[in-house]
């Protein structure tokens, strides 16, 4: 039985069998996954989820924690009749994916970790998140994060994909201040979950943008190395000419990596 209000979900790709569950980054919602889901093979079902406080999902009065986000994703999917799933997360969504693998290892049939990291924030990053959360709460606007597209997108996108900047800004503008603050505080409180990967023996796909400044290749290599310790089937894909938004900047290449993950899980 669902313990809390179900999260908003949309089938971004209609298909059968084991689904890919796509968890978005901060400060966005499930819309960021739509182009990538559209590029998947037609047989794969892809479910987009708005995490707590994002898009059309409420906070349900819970204290800020990624464990709460993971519990609500799990409960929502179980209510949808999903017995297990391949969990794919970008950035904050990757943190939630790792929390799911920690809390519900039998539910997570495979992991896709895209432009994310398994380590906790540094003290400086944690303090910055809390500063932004306080600013958002004080002003009751999302102004403090409106400049994020410049950090999320690559230098190549600044020249060749200029149309993505207003798209991301519009997605950020549509978020609630309360949700933005809650997510920042939840991310600041997250632990290092490298040990989760070290004992996770199901297939893993690590994907990183070659120009990602927020979760660079070194973080991707760290996660891949940890996952290999469990003896699982691990791939590491670097996507050229993209930053922290690989599924938005180059959806086709990320879709290929996720389709391969889906195949590896099915034929495990």
PyMOL commands that set and color helices and strands:
alter all, ss='L'
color gray80, all
select helices_A, chain A and resi 30-38+66-79+92-103+123-139+143-152+155-160+163-173+177-188+194-198+217-228+246-249+251-266
alter helices_A, ss='H'
color red, helices_A
select strands_A, chain A and resi 9-13+16-23+44-49+85-90+108-114+204-209+234-239
alter strands_A, ss='S'
color yellow, strands_A
deselect
rebuild
show_as cartoon
